[in-house]
């Protein structure tokens, strides 16, 4: 890498002793690129194998890559940690400005160690880290915290604010970290880890220049990539309607999880579709830094003041497919406005929208079946489609008001083990189900993916491309493994996965060379495989086993576009995937 590239600088922050230091580690980035590659290596170094996620030795790793700040749609920051939610690997990616701010502050990664005795927030800038008293912020919502920090902290250059709400403070294991109001480190409980460490927020500012090997080639490559992104037809829909464009096609396929996946089609899909939101509620579009797509869609929700007729408060609320699925069809809600009210409260409490919806769906069915009573729910009677009751339940989960809500705050795997209903608890590797019941590929991605996310290997895409007779367990495992290997490179760059049609191995190798990295495109699959195996063995050392994963009974009962799914197929594919991961050892 280039000698004057700040990417090689790692900022270490110790919350226990309130000190920081910087180490230059060019070999770390030369061997692991950045982002996911560097974060996974730092996590391996920093996280002891025998600790609980609440332990002060559980680190928070933030990492960016060589493409951040230089190339279009390279807009993500990678967070990595031992997950409070499933006790395995915690990995979450967030867009917005955090990657660019961290890069311009002069760091490629941040390692946060220890635990503060009282609430603090961090200010990270080119001079290092400052520790600020956050006792007055503890208990505030996400929006209140952001408002205070914007007013309190000055500074010049590009700024990004990461913060948690009451759910993270109280240790809800699927609490998220909100950045730039409308983006999130959503899944697997980074917000809870902030809470354990008494870390309310991080503010990052920076404004330095970034080096390249050849300025002329850089400009040419940037322009070429920008044109390819703008002219890729499959990406246009994300600008026009956003990811919510998926609601109607998935519903038509019979792949839209509905009422805790008791059905896969929702009769109210038209009323919560991306088209409905765009035509009636869309207020603004936003883009992450260096992104031409502007896929962030904000709805303008008007709510009347009680004592002021004809006077309304307008709130801008971000929406995407996954939050709409989880808090719409999954809960039997056919009101776009009702979904927005739920999402607004979820965001302010600092909860992950996807896990929250799945948790509420399980709780509703458990109540219907008599597994929990009004004594457990504190008098509430959850019913599918009942927006007002769900709004009342959300603060109770964030506050962990009693034993039942404390169980819900640990996710459906935990709650169902405590109260029953495991057959309809939709968790994969301890992480709640994403919004795809498209077939074997989707569910295998949820099971095999390093972070049990639909984004790990996008099996839902293969379900829609391949005919049932073209799919075998071994072949599907090979395809998902190759895709997840490739995505380790993309998330080490760090590029948004929407750019995968443009950033192939050849293009990524060219980008890396401009950034001073000596990678040939033939090297990259091997580097990606090394990173993927490192994450797998991190989990394996903590008791994870692919072949012992629980497969939710519900996914085998509800028809998919490929018919009823068979557990034997999934088990065989899991075994094939494990053989691929363990072939050649830890790499």
CORFENPE-V917292 format. One record per residue. N is the residue number from 0. BURIAL is + if it has 9 or more other ideal C-beta (glycine too) atoms within 8 Angstrom, else -. D_CENTER is the distance of its C-alpha to the mean C-alpha in Angstrom with 1 decimal. Layout:
N_BURIAL_D_CENTER / N_BURIAL_D_CENTER
//
This chain:
0_+_28.9 / 1_+_30.8 / 2_-_32.6 / 3_-_31.7 / 4_+_28.0 / 5_+_26.2 / 6_+_23.2 / 7_+_25.2 / 8_+_25.2 / 9_+_23.1 / 10_+_23.2 / 11_+_23.7 / 12_+_23.6 / 13_+_25.3 / 14_+_24.7 / 15_+_27.6 / 16_-_30.2 / 17_-_28.8 / 18_-_29.3 / 19_+_27.6 / 20_-_28.6 / 21_+_27.7 / 22_-_28.2 / 23_-_28.6 / 24_+_27.2 / 25_-_27.9 / 26_-_28.1 / 27_+_24.6 / 28_+_23.3 / 29_-_26.1 / 30_-_25.2 / 31_+_21.4 / 32_+_20.9 / 33_+_18.0 / 34_+_14.2 / 35_+_13.1 / 36_+_16.9 / 37_+_18.0 / 38_+_15.2 / 39_+_15.9 / 40_+_19.6 / 41_+_19.5 / 42_+_17.7 / 43_+_20.5 / 44_-_23.0 / 45_+_21.9 / 46_+_20.8 / 47_-_23.8 / 48_-_23.6 / 49_-_25.3 / 50_+_23.5 / 51_-_21.6 / 52_+_18.2 / 53_-_20.3 / 54_-_22.6 / 55_+_22.9 / 56_+_22.8 / 57_+_19.1 / 58_+_17.9 / 59_+_15.0 / 60_+_14.7 / 61_+_13.5 / 62_+_14.6 / 63_+_15.4 / 64_+_17.6 / 65_+_20.9 / 66_+_19.9 / 67_+_18.1 / 68_+_20.8 / 69_+_23.0 / 70_+_21.8 / 71_+_20.4 / 72_+_16.8 / 73_+_16.0 / 74_+_13.9 / 75_+_10.8 / 76_+_10.7 / 77_+_9.4 / 78_+_9.3 / 79_+_10.9 / 80_+_12.9 / 81_+_14.6 / 82_+_12.5 / 83_+_14.4 / 84_+_13.0 / 85_+_14.3 / 86_+_16.4 / 87_+_15.2 / 88_+_12.7 / 89_+_9.7 / 90_+_7.5 / 91_+_4.4 / 92_+_5.3 / 93_+_6.7 / 94_+_9.8 / 95_+_12.9 / 96_+_15.6 / 97_+_14.4 / 98_+_14.8 / 99_+_18.2 / 100_+_19.3 / 101_+_18.7 / 102_+_20.5 / 103_+_23.3 / 104_+_23.7 / 105_-_24.7 / 106_+_22.1 / 107_+_20.1 / 108_+_18.4 / 109_+_18.6 / 110_+_19.2 / 111_+_19.5 / 112_+_21.9 / 113_+_23.7 / 114_+_23.8 / 115_+_25.6 / 116_-_28.4 / 117_-_27.7 / 118_+_24.8 / 119_+_24.2 / 120_+_22.1 / 121_+_22.1 / 122_+_23.3 / 123_+_22.6 / 124_+_25.0 / 125_-_27.3 / 126_-_29.5 / 127_+_26.9 / 128_+_25.5 / 129_-_27.1 / 130_-_26.8 / 131_-_27.3 / 132_-_28.3 / 133_+_25.7 / 134_-_27.8 / 135_-_28.5 / 136_+_24.8 / 137_+_24.0 / 138_-_23.7 / 139_-_22.8 / 140_+_20.1 / 141_+_17.3 / 142_+_19.5 / 143_-_22.6 / 144_+_21.1 / 145_+_20.1 / 146_-_23.5 / 147_+_25.3 / 148_+_23.7 / 149_-_24.4 / 150_-_27.9 / 151_-_28.5 / 152_-_27.3 / 153_-_29.0 / 154_+_28.7 / 155_-_28.9 / 156_+_26.7 / 157_+_23.1 / 158_+_21.1 / 159_+_17.6 / 160_+_16.9 / 161_+_14.1 / 162_+_15.0 / 163_+_14.7 / 164_+_16.7 / 165_+_19.0 / 166_+_16.5 / 167_+_15.3 / 168_+_19.0 / 169_+_20.1 / 170_+_17.8 / 171_+_15.9 / 172_+_13.8 / 173_+_10.8 / 174_+_11.2 / 175_+_8.7 / 176_+_9.8 / 177_+_10.8 / 178_+_12.0 / 179_+_14.7 / 180_-_14.8 / 181_-_12.8 / 182_+_9.5 / 183_+_6.8 / 184_+_5.2 / 185_+_4.1 / 186_+_4.5 / 187_+_7.8 / 188_+_9.7 / 189_+_9.7 / 190_+_11.6 / 191_+_14.1 / 192_+_14.8 / 193_+_15.6 / 194_+_17.8 / 195_+_19.6 / 196_+_20.4 / 197_+_21.6 / 198_+_19.5 / 199_+_19.1 / 200_+_17.8 / 201_+_17.9 / 202_+_19.7 / 203_+_19.9 / 204_+_22.8 / 205_+_24.3 / 206_-_26.8 / 207_+_28.1 / 208_-_28.9 / 209_+_27.4 / 210_-_29.8 / 211_+_30.1 / 212_+_32.7 / 213_-_34.3 / 214_-_33.9 / 215_-_35.6 / 216_+_33.5 / 217_+_30.3 / 218_-_31.3 / 219_-_32.3 / 220_+_29.1 / 221_+_27.0 / 222_-_29.2 / 223_-_29.0 / 224_+_25.2 / 225_+_25.1 / 226_-_27.7 / 227_+_26.0 / 228_+_22.7 / 229_-_24.8 / 230_-_27.0 / 231_+_24.6 / 232_-_25.2 / 233_-_22.0 / 234_+_20.1 / 235_-_22.5 / 236_-_21.1 / 237_+_17.8 / 238_+_20.0 / 239_-_22.4 / 240_+_20.6 / 241_+_16.9 / 242_+_14.6 / 243_+_16.5 / 244_+_19.3 / 245_+_18.1 / 246_+_19.4 / 247_+_23.1 / 248_-_23.1 / 249_+_21.1 / 250_+_23.4 / 251_-_26.4 / 252_+_25.4 / 253_+_25.2 / 254_+_21.5 / 255_+_20.0 / 256_+_19.4 / 257_+_21.7 / 258_+_22.9 / 259_+_20.9 / 260_+_21.7 / 261_+_25.4 / 262_-_25.6 / 263_+_23.7 / 264_+_25.3 / 265_+_25.2 / 266_-_28.4 / 267_+_26.8 / 268_+_24.4 / 269_-_26.5 / 270_+_26.0 / 271_+_22.2 / 272_+_21.9 / 273_+_20.5 / 274_+_24.2 / 275_+_25.1 / 276_+_22.6 / 277_+_23.7 / 278_-_27.3 / 279_-_27.5 / 280_+_24.8 / 281_+_23.2 / 282_-_24.1 / 283_-_22.4 / 284_+_20.2 / 285_-_18.4 / 286_+_17.2 / 287_+_15.2 / 288_+_17.6 / 289_+_19.7 / 290_+_18.3 / 291_+_21.1 / 292_+_19.0 / 293_+_18.3 / 294_+_15.8 / 295_+_14.8 / 296_+_17.1 / 297_+_18.5 / 298_+_20.8 / 299_+_23.9 / 300_+_24.6 / 301_-_28.2 / 302_-_29.3 / 303_+_33.0 / 304_-_34.4 / 305_-_36.5 / 306_-_39.6 / 307_-_39.5 / 308_-_40.3 / 309_-_39.0 / 310_-_36.6 / 311_-_32.9 / 312_-_29.8 / 313_-_27.2 / 314_-_23.5 / 315_+_20.9 / 316_+_17.7 / 317_+_14.8 / 318_+_14.3 / 319_+_12.5 / 320_+_13.2 / 321_+_10.6 / 322_+_11.6 / 323_+_15.2 / 324_+_15.3 / 325_+_14.1 / 326_+_16.3 / 327_+_18.9 / 328_+_20.3 / 329_+_18.9 / 330_+_20.9 / 331_+_23.7 / 332_+_23.4 / 333_+_25.1 / 334_+_25.1 / 335_+_22.8 / 336_-_24.0 / 337_+_23.3 / 338_+_19.6 / 339_+_19.4 / 340_+_21.1 / 341_+_18.7 / 342_+_15.6 / 343_+_17.6 / 344_+_18.3 / 345_+_14.9 / 346_+_13.8 / 347_+_17.0 / 348_+_16.7 / 349_+_13.2 / 350_+_11.7 / 351_+_8.5 / 352_+_10.1 / 353_+_9.4 / 354_+_10.7 / 355_+_13.3 / 356_+_14.8 / 357_+_15.2 / 358_+_16.7 / 359_+_19.1 / 360_+_20.0 / 361_+_21.0 / 362_+_22.9 / 363_+_24.7 / 364_+_26.0 / 365_+_26.9 / 366_+_28.9 / 367_-_30.5 / 368_-_31.6 / 369_-_33.0 / 370_-_30.8 / 371_+_30.1 / 372_-_32.6 / 373_-_33.0 / 374_-_33.9 / 375_+_30.3 / 376_+_28.7 / 377_+_31.2 / 378_-_33.0 / 379_+_30.2 / 380_+_30.5 / 381_+_27.2 / 382_-_27.9 / 383_+_25.8 / 384_-_25.9 / 385_+_26.8 / 386_+_24.7 / 387_-_26.9 / 388_+_26.5 / 389_+_22.8 / 390_+_22.9 / 391_+_25.2 / 392_+_23.1 / 393_+_19.9 / 394_+_21.7 / 395_+_23.4 / 396_+_20.1 / 397_+_18.9 / 398_+_22.5 / 399_+_22.9 / 400_-_26.3 / 401_+_27.9 / 402_-_27.4 / 403_+_25.9 / 404_+_23.2 / 405_+_22.5 / 406_+_22.0 / 407_+_19.6 / 408_+_17.6 / 409_+_17.1 / 410_+_15.8 / 411_+_17.8 / 412_+_18.8 / 413_+_20.4 / 414_+_21.9 / 415_+_23.4 / 416_-_24.9 / 417_-_26.5 / 418_+_27.7 / 419_-_27.9 / 420_+_26.3 / 421_+_24.5 / 422_-_25.4 / 423_+_23.3 / 424_+_20.4 / 425_+_17.5 / 426_+_15.6 / 427_+_15.0 / 428_+_15.2 / 429_+_14.6 / 430_+_11.2 / 431_+_11.9 / 432_+_12.7 / 433_+_11.0 / 434_+_13.6 / 435_+_15.9 / 436_+_19.2 / 437_+_20.6 / 438_+_22.2 / 439_+_22.1 / 440_+_19.7 / 441_+_16.8 / 442_+_17.5 / 443_+_18.2 / 444_+_14.9 / 445_+_13.3 / 446_+_16.0 / 447_+_16.4 / 448_+_13.0 / 449_+_12.5 / 450_+_9.2 / 451_+_10.5 / 452_+_8.1 / 453_+_10.1 / 454_-_9.0 / 455_+_10.7 / 456_+_14.1 / 457_+_14.2 / 458_+_17.0 / 459_+_17.3 / 460_-_18.8 / 461_+_21.4 / 462_+_22.3 / 463_-_23.3 / 464_-_25.1 / 465_-_27.0 / 466_-_29.8 / 467_-_30.0 / 468_-_33.1 / 469_-_31.2 / 470_+_28.7 / 471_-_29.5 / 472_+_27.4 / 473_+_28.1 / 474_+_27.6 / 475_+_24.2 / 476_+_23.1 / 477_+_24.4 / 478_+_22.6 / 479_+_19.2 / 480_+_19.9 / 481_+_21.1 / 482_+_18.1 / 483_+_15.7 / 484_+_18.2 / 485_+_18.2 / 486_+_14.4 / 487_+_14.9 / 488_+_17.3 / 489_+_15.3 / 490_+_12.4 / 491_+_15.3 / 492_+_17.0 / 493_+_14.1 / 494_+_14.0 / 495_+_11.8 / 496_+_11.9 / 497_+_14.0 / 498_+_16.6 / 499_+_17.2 / 500_-_20.4 / 501_+_21.8 / 502_+_20.6 / 503_-_22.3 / 504_+_23.7 / 505_-_26.8 / 506_+_25.2 / 507_+_22.8 / 508_+_25.9 / 509_+_27.7 / 510_+_25.0 / 511_+_25.1 / 512_+_28.9 / 513_+_28.9 / 514_+_26.8 / 515_+_29.2 / 516_+_27.6 / 517_-_30.1 / 518_+_28.1 / 519_-_29.8 / 520_+_27.7 / 521_-_29.2 / 522_+_27.7 / 523_+_24.1 / 524_+_23.6 / 525_-_25.1 / 526_+_22.9 / 527_+_19.8 / 528_+_21.3 / 529_+_22.1 / 530_+_18.6 / 531_+_17.4 / 532_+_20.3 / 533_+_19.7 / 534_+_16.4 / 535_+_18.2 / 536_+_21.2 / 537_+_19.2 / 538_+_18.2 / 539_+_21.7 / 540_-_23.4 / 541_+_21.7 / 542_-_23.0 / 543_+_20.5 / 544_-_22.4 / 545_+_21.3 / 546_-_24.7 / 547_-_24.5 / 548_+_21.3 / 549_-_22.1 / 550_+_21.9 / 551_+_21.7 / 552_+_25.2 / 553_+_24.1 / 554_+_22.6 / 555_+_26.0 / 556_-_27.9 / 557_+_26.4 / 558_-_27.5 / 559_+_25.2 / 560_+_26.4 / 561_+_27.6 / 562_-_29.5 / 563_-_29.0 / 564_+_26.9 / 565_-_28.7 / 566_-_27.5 / 567_-_29.8 / 568_+_28.1 / 569_+_24.7 / 570_+_26.3 / 571_+_28.1 / 572_+_25.1 / 573_+_23.3 / 574_+_26.4 / 575_+_26.5 / 576_+_23.0 / 577_+_23.9 / 578_-_27.0 / 579_+_25.2 / 580_+_23.0 / 581_-_26.1 / 582_-_28.5 / 583_-_29.8 / 584_-_28.3 / 585_-_25.7 / 586_-_26.3
//
